[in-house]
Amino acid sequence: MSGTKLQHCTIERDADGIAWVTLDVKGEAANSLSTEVLTELEAALDDLDSGERPKGIVFQSAKSGFIAGANVQELGAISNAAEADALIERGQRVMDRIEAMTAPTVALIRGFCLGGGLELALACRYRVADRDPATRLGLPEVRLGIHPGFGGTVRLPDLIGAPGALDLMLSGRTLEGRAAQRMGLVDFALSPWQLVDATRDLIRRDPGRHRPKWWQRLAGSLPGRYALKPIMQRQVKQRARPEHYPAPYAMLDLWARHGGDSAPRRIKAERTSLTRLIEGPTAGNLIRVFLLQDRLKREARSSDVAVPRRVHVIGAGTMGGDIAAWLALNGCRVTLFDERDKAIASTLKRARSLFQKRLKRPERVTAALDCLTPDPRNRGVEGADIIIEAIIEDLDAKQGLYRELEPRMREDAILATNTSSLPLEQLAEGLQQPGRLIGLHFFNPVAKMPLVEIVAGTQSDSTNLDRGQALIASADKLPLRVKSAPGFLVNRVLMPYMIKAATLYARGTQRESLDEAAKRFGMPMGPLELADSVGLDVCVAAVDVMAEPLGLEVPASMRSMVDGGTLGRKSGRGFYVYDKKGKPDRGRISLDSAELDRLGKDLIEPLLDEAERARDEGIVADGDLVDAGTIFGTGFAPFTGGPLHYREQHSGQGG
């Protein structure tokens, strides 16, 4: 092969006259399309256009993934519309040039192919993808408060039809290679050893671009667009309010207004729409949230420690069982002990359902189930790298268990507790090696909540904390280091907010108005429904631990509910009454919009105050991590950028 080497990519021409453009962005773990990389891609295209023209062009990656998308750091640094427009125009220009190449072009996709990466692949005439589950394709820009901007809103509907394209772009979901092939997004999804031969064959045959079926094309006609748009809007409104998340609505407007225009006009309209979104506050805040998430992942990878892979979980209740199932799903060898056979059987049933939903294919479900072993005799203690205790929130019970466990544990094994409120310093009393005790505080439901608090007691060994953090990161969760203090971080900021709602309810404010006010602010669930979901008994117990240091007090009416067995969703009755399907008996909201907005700001004020105190007391390393923990642990309105960021942005504006 003869070739040209640039800083971020190489071009090699083989004996068949095919040019192989291999992207390998210098100094980065994943390829992304920064201005510098786009400029170099233009230089590569200039090279391909000069001299003897290639018979085919293949774009591939030297890294484990294809291209992760645009450079998010660069997006976050944009300060004005002119900068945004310049970046978008450059990206569009590169993709237009790839599409205009006379030789057949193929994107050879291994690993993730997201955002701008998929837009580059869409600009190619053909796409060949690895069928391995690690290969994922999608346009998830909506999660950053924007929509595709390098031609994706134009080329994807043209390739697979508007219904499928809009579903992918509005949801931000990703597809495995085989699902992408069924949709027409890729031409072939094959085993790794077949990819190169299939790529060469496509270039040799050059059969022409995939075309959507007639009924898919019909949806792009003027009547089709105006019939489909309101249907899609209703679906989007179930997930996102337009005042909070404008991007999906802008995308629908863009398609409805310009879907029948020529490709150049649609590309220009895409650029105008995206520039407007980047200028708005939502995009900046969601990009901030993405970067906070990236920081949590990056810090978990920074320590060079062995990741615990053999896990023993004690307690097969809802939390312990779901922790065991999640770790098995993510490749750990897990043994699960509980004295109650029914609890273990229930866990295995839930685990199978989770694995079937996530893994789809029977052989993968079976492999995950093989990683989760019932251990009714508690024999997994001796061989475990880490033991996770998830029994009742009782100091004496936990200490008694630790006294039984420690003599049987390996010298280097970690003991982790899933306590949501008990101080680790007290739990460690009586341990021969108190440094082995750390906190791994998962949130319910385990499969949906992304955050896990890595709780550091004053006695916790730093290496054990690093190993616990590495385990959580390897299990596809976001680990957050927190100090052992009442409520840690998440419960500390959440409980004053929930108690404020319960107090207002006790004083006569309508429950539906309280919950709607919180959702209008941007919370995913109202505080009273959240309390019902967590369990009123759990809330009361947590507040009791935090009562003295944080000055909290449970309303007498709420304590009476718990004393009377009214525990929330799990008992069928809490602030709401639930039917057999778990649906609450909501009534009509009594307050108007302005009153709800004022109530929402009033409700959220205790959470903002507590977030500031947690930052000032060093519960986590800095204010950014307070925001990260509150967003990923409580669902606090992501479009605000977090509670501290929100208060800073709105200081002097009346909340």
C-alpha positions in Angstrom: 0.0 0.0 0.0 1.0 3.6 -0.6 -0.2 6.2 1.8 -0.4 9.7 3.2 -0.2 10.3 7.0 -1.8 13.3 8.5 -2.0 14.2 12.2 -5.4 12.5 12.9 -5.9 10.2 10.0 -4.0 8.2 7.3 -4.9 7.5 3.7 -3.7 4.2 2.2 -4.3 3.1 -1.4 -4.2 -0.6 -2.0 -3.4 -2.6 -5.1 -7.1 -2.6 -6.2 -7.2 1.2 -6.2 -9.3 1.5 -3.0 -8.4 4.3 -0.7 -8.7 3.5 3.0 -9.1 6.6 5.2 -8.4 5.6 8.8 -9.4 8.1 11.5 -7.3 8.0 14.7 -7.7 11.3 16.6 -4.4 12.0 18.4 -4.4 12.1 22.2 -8.1 11.0 22.5 -9.6 7.7 23.6 -12.4 8.1 21.1 -12.7 9.8 17.7 -14.7 13.1 17.7 -15.2 15.7 15.0 -13.6 18.8 16.3 -12.9 21.8 14.0 -9.3 20.6 13.7 -10.4 17.1 12.7 -12.9 18.4 10.2 -10.2 20.6 8.7 -8.0 17.6 8.4 -10.8 15.5 6.8 -11.1 18.3 4.2 -7.4 18.0 3.5 -7.8 14.2 3.1 -10.6 14.8 0.6 -8.3 17.2 -1.3 -5.7 14.4 -1.4 -8.2 11.9 -2.7 -9.3 14.4 -5.4 -5.8 15.0 -6.6 -3.9 12.7 -8.9 -5.3 9.4 -9.9 -8.9 9.0 -8.6 -9.5 6.0 -6.3 -11.9 3.3 -7.4 -13.5 3.4 -4.0 -13.1 5.1 -0.6 -13.5 3.5 2.8 -13.8 5.4 6.0 -12.8 3.5 9.1 -11.3 3.9 12.6 -8.2 2.8 14.3 -9.9 3.0 17.7 -12.4 0.6 19.3 -15.3 2.8 18.1 -16.0 4.5 14.8 -16.7 8.2 15.7 -18.4 9.3 18.9 -19.8 12.5 17.3 -18.9 16.2 17.4 -16.5 17.3 20.0 -18.7 18.2 23.0 -16.0 20.2 24.8 -15.9 22.5 21.7 -19.7 22.7 21.6 -19.7 23.8 25.2 -17.2 26.5 24.5 -19.2 28.2 21.8 -20.1 31.7 22.9 -22.1 33.2 20.1 -24.2 32.4 17.0 -21.3 33.2 14.6 -19.1 30.5 16.2 -21.9 28.0 16.1 -22.7 28.7 12.5 -19.1 28.4 11.4 -18.7 25.0 13.1 -21.9 23.7 11.6 -21.1 25.1 8.1 -17.7 23.4 8.2 -19.2 20.0 9.2 -21.9 20.3 6.5 -19.3 21.1 3.9 -17.2 18.1 4.7 -20.2 15.7 4.6 -21.4 17.3 1.3 -18.0 16.7 -0.2 -18.1 13.0 0.9 -21.6 12.6 -0.6 -20.4 14.2 -3.9 -17.4 11.8 -4.4 -17.8 10.0 -7.7 -16.1 6.8 -6.4 -18.3 4.6 -4.2 -17.8 5.5 -0.5 -18.2 3.1 2.4 -18.3 3.6 6.1 -16.8 0.5 7.8 -18.3 0.7 11.3 -16.9 -1.0 14.3 -18.0 0.1 17.8 -20.1 3.2 18.5 -21.1 5.4 15.6 -23.0 8.3 17.0 -24.0 11.9 16.2 -21.6 13.4 13.7 -20.0 10.0 13.2 -23.3 8.6 11.9 -23.8 11.7 9.8 -20.4 11.0 8.2 -21.6 7.5 7.5 -24.9 8.7 6.1 -22.9 10.9 3.7 -21.2 7.7 2.3 -23.0 5.7 -0.3 -22.8 2.5 1.7 -22.5 1.4 5.4 -21.1 -1.9 6.7 -21.3 -2.5 10.4 -20.0 -5.1 12.8 -22.8 -7.2 14.2 -21.2 -7.3 17.7 -23.5 -5.7 20.4 -20.8 -3.2 21.2 -21.5 -1.6 17.8 -24.2 1.1 18.3 -25.6 3.6 15.8 -27.7 6.6 16.5 -28.2 10.4 16.5 -28.5 11.2 20.2 -28.0 15.0 19.8 -31.5 15.6 21.4 -29.9 14.6 24.7 -27.6 17.7 24.4 -30.6 20.0 23.7 -29.8 20.2 20.0 -30.5 18.2 16.8 -28.2 16.8 14.1 -26.5 19.5 12.2 -24.1 17.9 9.7 -26.9 16.9 7.3 -28.4 14.1 9.5 -31.9 15.6 9.5 -31.8 15.5 5.7 -30.0 12.3 4.9 -31.5 9.9 7.5 -35.2 10.5 6.3 -34.0 10.2 2.7 -32.4 6.8 3.5 -34.9 5.1 5.7 -38.1 7.2 5.5 -39.4 9.9 7.9 -41.2 7.7 10.5 -38.1 5.6 11.4 -35.8 8.6 11.1 -37.9 10.8 13.3 -38.2 8.1 15.9 -34.5 7.7 16.1 -33.7 11.4 16.2 -36.5 12.4 18.6 -35.7 9.6 21.1 -31.9 9.7 20.8 -31.9 5.9 21.1 -29.2 3.7 19.5 -29.4 0.5 17.4 -27.2 -2.6 17.2 -25.9 -3.5 13.8 -28.5 -6.1 12.9 -31.4 -3.8 13.9 -29.8 -1.0 11.8 -29.7 -3.4 8.8 -33.4 -4.3 9.2 -34.2 -0.6 9.2 -32.0 0.0 6.1 -29.6 2.2 8.0 -26.7 0.0 7.2 -26.4 -2.3 4.1 -24.8 -5.2 6.0 -24.3 -6.1 9.6 -21.7 -8.9 9.6 -19.2 -10.8 11.7 -15.8 -9.0 12.1 -14.0 -11.3 9.6 -16.6 -10.6 6.9 -16.5 -6.8 7.0 -13.5 -6.1 4.7 -14.7 -8.6 2.0 -18.2 -7.1 2.1 -16.8 -3.6 1.8 -14.7 -4.5 -1.2 -17.7 -6.3 -2.8 -19.9 -3.2 -2.4 -17.3 -1.0 -4.1 -16.9 -3.6 -6.9 -20.7 -3.9 -7.5 -21.8 -0.4 -6.6 -25.5 -1.3 -6.5 -26.7 2.1 -5.5 -28.0 3.7 -2.3 -30.7 2.2 -0.3 -34.1 3.7 -0.9 -37.1 3.7 1.6 -40.3 1.9 0.7 -43.1 3.8 -1.1 -45.1 4.2 2.1 -42.1 5.5 4.0 -41.5 8.1 1.2 -45.2 9.0 1.3 -44.8 10.2 4.9 -42.4 12.8 3.6 -45.0 14.4 1.2 -46.7 17.6 2.3 -49.9 15.9 3.4 -47.9 13.2 5.1 -45.7 15.6 7.0 -48.7 17.6 8.3 -50.5 14.4 9.3 -47.5 12.9 11.1 -46.2 16.0 12.9 -49.0 16.3 15.5 -48.8 12.5 16.2 -45.1 12.8 16.8 -45.6 16.0 19.0 -48.0 14.2 21.2 -45.5 11.4 21.7 -42.7 13.8 22.5 -44.9 15.8 25.0 -45.2 12.6 27.1 -41.4 12.7 27.7 -40.5 16.4 27.4 -42.2 19.8 27.9 -41.4 22.2 25.0 -40.5 25.0 27.5 -37.9 22.8 29.0 -36.6 20.8 26.0 -37.1 22.8 22.7 -34.9 20.6 20.5 -37.3 17.8 19.5 -40.0 20.4 18.7 -37.6 22.4 16.6 -36.7 19.2 14.8 -40.3 18.4 14.0 -40.9 22.0 12.8 -37.8 21.8 10.6 -39.0 18.6 9.0 -42.6 19.7 8.6 -41.7 23.1 7.0 -38.7 22.0 4.8 -39.1 18.3 4.2 -40.2 18.8 0.6 -37.5 21.3 -0.2 -34.3 20.5 -2.2 -31.5 19.0 -0.3 -29.3 22.2 -0.3 -32.3 24.2 1.1 -32.9 21.6 3.8 -29.2 21.6 4.8 -29.3 25.4 5.1 -32.5 25.3 7.2 -30.9 22.6 9.4 -28.0 24.9 10.1 -30.2 27.9 10.9 -32.3 25.8 13.3 -29.3 24.3 15.1 -27.6 27.6 15.5 -30.7 29.0 17.2 -30.8 26.0 19.6 -27.1 26.3 20.5 -27.7 29.9 21.4 -30.4 29.0 23.9 -29.8 28.1 27.6 -31.1 24.5 27.4 -28.3 23.3 25.0 -25.6 24.9 27.1 -27.0 23.4 30.3 -27.4 19.9 28.8 -23.9 20.0 27.4 -22.7 20.9 30.9 -24.6 17.9 32.2 -23.0 15.7 29.6 -19.5 16.9 30.6 -20.3 16.3 34.3 -21.2 12.8 33.4 -18.0 12.4 31.5 -16.1 13.7 34.5 -17.6 11.1 36.8 -16.6 8.3 34.3 -13.1 9.8 33.7 -12.3 10.1 37.4 -13.4 6.5 38.0 -10.8 5.4 35.4 -8.0 7.5 36.8 -6.9 5.1 39.5 -4.9 2.0 38.5 -6.5 -0.6 40.7 -7.9 -4.1 40.1 -11.6 -4.1 39.5 -13.5 -6.5 41.8 -15.2 -9.1 39.6 -16.3 -11.7 42.2 -19.2 -10.2 44.2 -21.2 -11.6 47.1 -24.4 -9.9 47.9 -26.1 -10.4 51.3 -29.8 -9.6 51.3 -32.2 -10.5 48.4 -34.8 -7.8 49.1 -35.7 -5.3 46.3 -32.4 -3.4 46.6 -30.0 -6.3 47.3 -31.6 -8.5 44.6 -31.6 -5.8 42.0 -28.0 -4.9 42.8 -27.0 -8.5 42.3 -28.9 -8.7 39.0 -27.4 -5.5 37.7 -23.8 -6.6 38.5 -24.4 -10.0 36.9 -25.8 -8.2 33.8 -22.6 -6.3 33.5 -20.2 -9.3 33.7 -19.5 -9.8 37.4 -19.7 -13.3 39.0 -22.3 -12.8 41.7 -23.4 -15.0 44.5 -26.5 -14.0 46.4 -27.4 -15.0 50.0 -30.7 -14.6 51.9 -32.3 -16.8 54.5 -35.6 -16.5 52.7 -35.8 -18.8 49.7 -38.7 -16.8 48.4 -36.6 -13.6 48.3 -34.0 -15.3 46.2 -36.6 -16.8 43.8 -38.2 -13.4 43.4 -34.8 -11.9 42.6 -34.1 -14.6 39.9 -37.5 -13.9 38.4 -36.8 -10.1 38.2 -33.3 -10.8 36.9 -34.6 -12.9 34.0 -37.0 -10.2 33.1 -34.3 -7.5 33.2 -31.9 -9.6 31.1 -34.5 -10.4 28.5 -35.4 -6.8 28.2 -31.8 -5.6 27.9 -30.1 -8.5 26.1 -32.9 -9.8 23.8 -31.0 -12.8 22.5 -31.6 -16.1 24.5 -27.9 -17.1 24.5 -27.0 -13.7 26.1 -29.8 -14.0 28.6 -28.6 -17.5 29.6 -25.0 -16.3 29.9 -26.1 -13.4 32.3 -28.2 -15.8 34.4 -25.1 -18.1 34.7 -23.3 -15.2 36.3 -25.9 -14.9 39.1 -25.7 -17.9 41.6 -28.2 -18.4 44.5 -26.1 -19.1 47.6 -28.5 -20.2 50.4 -25.6 -21.4 52.6 -23.7 -18.1 52.3 -20.5 -19.9 51.0 -19.6 -17.0 48.6 -18.1 -15.0 51.5 -14.7 -16.8 51.4 -14.0 -16.3 47.7 -15.4 -12.8 47.1 -13.4 -9.8 46.1 -16.2 -7.6 47.6 -19.2 -8.3 49.8 -22.1 -6.0 49.4 -24.5 -5.9 52.4 -28.0 -4.8 51.7 -30.0 -5.8 54.8 -32.4 -3.7 56.9 -31.4 -0.2 58.0 -30.5 -1.2 61.6 -27.2 -0.4 63.1 -27.1 -3.4 65.5 -28.2 -5.8 62.8 -25.5 -4.6 60.4 -22.7 -4.7 63.0 -23.8 -8.2 64.1 -23.5 -9.4 60.5 -20.1 -7.8 60.1 -18.8 -9.6 63.2 -19.9 -12.9 61.6 -18.5 -12.1 58.1 -15.0 -10.6 58.9 -13.3 -13.8 60.1 -14.4 -15.6 56.9 -13.4 -12.9 54.4 -10.2 -12.8 52.4 -7.6 -10.5 53.8 -7.9 -8.2 50.8 -11.7 -8.3 50.4 -13.8 -5.2 50.6 -16.9 -5.0 52.8 -19.5 -2.6 51.2 -22.8 -1.4 52.7 -25.7 -0.1 50.8 -26.9 1.9 53.7 -28.8 5.1 52.7 -28.2 7.0 55.9 -26.2 5.3 58.7 -22.7 6.7 59.3 -19.9 4.4 58.3 -17.9 5.3 61.3 -20.5 3.7 63.5 -20.9 0.7 61.3 -17.2 0.1 61.3 -17.0 -0.1 65.1 -15.9 -3.6 66.1 -14.3 -4.5 62.8 -10.7 -5.8 63.0 -10.0 -4.0 59.7 -12.3 -1.0 59.7 -10.5 0.3 56.6 -12.2 -2.4 54.5 -15.6 -0.9 55.0 -16.9 1.5 52.3 -20.4 2.5 51.2 -21.9 1.7 47.8 -25.2 3.5 47.9 -27.4 2.4 45.0 -30.8 4.1 44.3 -34.1 2.5 43.6 -34.9 1.3 40.9 -31.4 0.1 40.4 -31.7 -0.6 36.7 -32.9 3.0 35.9 -31.0 5.2 38.4 -27.5 6.0 36.9 -25.8 7.2 40.1 -24.1 5.3 42.9 -22.6 7.1 45.9 -19.2 5.8 46.9 -19.3 6.6 50.6 -16.0 7.3 52.4 -16.0 7.0 56.1 -13.0 8.5 58.0 -11.7 5.0 58.4 -12.2 3.8 54.8 -9.0 2.8 53.0 -8.4 4.9 49.9 -7.5 1.9 47.7 -10.7 0.1 48.7 -12.6 3.3 47.7 -10.8 3.3 44.4 -11.7 -0.4 43.8 -15.3 0.2 44.7 -15.5 3.2 42.4 -13.9 1.1 39.6 -16.5 -1.7 40.1 -19.3 0.8 39.8 -17.9 2.3 36.6 -17.4 -1.1 35.1 -21.0 -1.9 35.8 -22.2 1.1 33.6 -23.1 3.4 36.6 -21.8 6.8 37.5 -19.8 6.7 40.7 -19.7 9.8 43.0 -17.4 10.0 45.9 -19.2 11.4 49.0 -18.3 11.9 52.7 -20.0 9.8 55.3 -22.3 12.4 56.7 -26.1 12.4 57.4 -27.9 11.6 54.2 -24.6 11.6 52.2 -25.4 13.9 49.3 -28.5 12.8 47.4 -30.8 12.1 50.4 -29.5 15.2 52.1 -30.7 17.5 49.3 -33.8 15.5 48.5 -35.4 15.0 51.9 -35.9 18.8 52.8 -37.7 19.1 49.4 -39.9 16.1 50.1 -40.6 17.2 53.7 -41.6 20.7 52.4 -44.1 19.1 50.1 -45.5 16.9 52.9 -45.8 19.9 55.2 -47.6 22.0 52.6 -49.9 19.0 52.0 -50.6 18.7 55.8 -51.5 22.4 55.8 -54.1 21.9 53.0 -52.3 22.4 49.7 -53.8 20.0 47.1 -51.5 17.0 46.5 -52.0 17.1 42.7 -51.0 20.8 42.6 -47.9 20.1 44.6 -46.8 17.3 42.3 -47.7 19.3 39.1 -45.8 22.3 40.3 -42.7 20.3 40.7 -43.0 18.8 37.3 -43.6 22.2 35.8 -40.4 23.3 37.3 -38.7 20.3 35.6 -38.6 17.5 38.1 -39.4 14.0 36.6 -41.9 13.2 39.3 -43.8 15.1 42.0 -42.4 15.0 45.6 -45.5 13.3 47.0 -45.6 10.6 44.4 -41.8 10.2 44.8 -42.3 9.7 48.5 -44.9 7.1 47.8 -42.5 5.3 45.4 -39.6 5.4 47.8 -41.8 4.3 50.7 -43.1 6.6 53.4 -41.4 4.4 56.1 -38.1 4.7 54.3 -38.5 8.5 54.1 -39.4 8.9 57.8 -36.4 6.7 58.8 -34.0 8.7 56.6 -35.3 12.0 58.0 -35.0 10.8 61.6 -31.3 10.2 61.0 -30.9 13.7 59.5 -33.3 15.4 61.8 -30.9 16.9 64.3 -28.0 17.9 62.1 -30.2 19.3 59.3 -33.0 20.7 61.4 -35.7 18.5 59.7 -39.0 17.4 61.2 -41.4 14.9 59.8 -45.0 16.2 59.8 -47.1 14.5 62.4 -49.6 13.4 59.8 -46.9 11.6 57.7 -45.6 9.8 60.8 -49.2 8.7 61.6 -49.6 7.4 58.1 -46.5 5.2 58.6 -47.6 4.1 62.1 -50.9 3.0 60.6 -49.3 1.0 57.8 -49.9 3.5 55.0 -46.4 3.2 53.4 -47.0 4.4 49.8 -47.1 2.4 46.6 -45.9 -0.8 48.2 -48.9 -0.9 50.5 -51.4 0.4 47.9 -52.0 3.6 49.8 -49.8 6.6 50.7 -50.4 10.2 49.7 -52.3 8.6 46.8 -54.4 5.4 46.5 -53.0 3.0 43.9 -54.9 0.5 41.8 -53.7 -3.1 41.1 -51.6 -1.7 38.2 -49.9 0.9 40.4 -51.8 3.8 39.0 -52.5 6.6 41.5 -56.0 8.2 41.9 -55.1 11.7 40.7 -57.8 14.4 40.7 -58.0 17.7 38.8 -55.4 20.4 39.6 -56.9 23.3 41.5 -54.2 26.0 40.8 -53.7 28.0 37.7 -50.4 28.2 35.8 -49.0 31.2 37.6 -49.8 29.8 41.0 -48.2 26.5 40.0 -45.0 28.3 38.9 -44.8 30.1 42.2 -45.5 26.9 44.1 -42.8 25.1 42.2 -40.1 27.7 43.0 -41.3 27.6 46.7 -41.0 23.8 46.8 -37.5 23.7 45.2 -36.0 26.3 47.6 -35.1 23.9 50.4 -33.3 21.6 47.9 -31.3 24.6 46.6 -30.4 25.7 50.1 -29.2 22.2 51.1 -27.2 21.8 47.9 -25.3 25.0 48.9 -24.7 23.7 52.4 -23.5 20.4 51.1 -21.0 22.2 48.8 -19.8 24.4 51.6 -19.3 21.4 54.0 -17.3 19.5 51.4 -19.7 16.5 51.1 -18.3 16.1 47.6 -15.2 17.7 46.1 -16.8 20.8 44.6 -20.0 22.5 43.4 -20.0 20.8 40.0 -20.2 17.4 41.7 -23.1 18.6 43.9 -24.9 19.4 40.6 -23.9 16.1 39.1 -25.0 14.1 42.1 -28.3 15.9 42.3 -29.1 15.5 38.6 -28.2 11.8 38.3 -29.3 10.9 41.8 -32.6 12.7 42.1 -33.5 13.5 38.5 -33.3 17.2 39.2 -34.2 19.1 36.0 -31.2 18.4 33.7 -32.0 21.4 31.5 -31.2 23.7 34.4 -27.6 22.4 34.6 -28.1 21.5 38.3 -29.3 23.2 41.5 -26.2 25.4 42.1 -25.9 26.3 38.5 -29.6 27.1 38.4 -29.4 29.4 41.5 -26.4 31.1 40.1 -28.1 31.8 36.7 -31.3 33.0 38.4 -29.8 35.0 41.3 -31.4 38.5 41.3 -34.3 37.3 39.2 -36.7 36.4 41.9 -35.8 32.7 41.9 
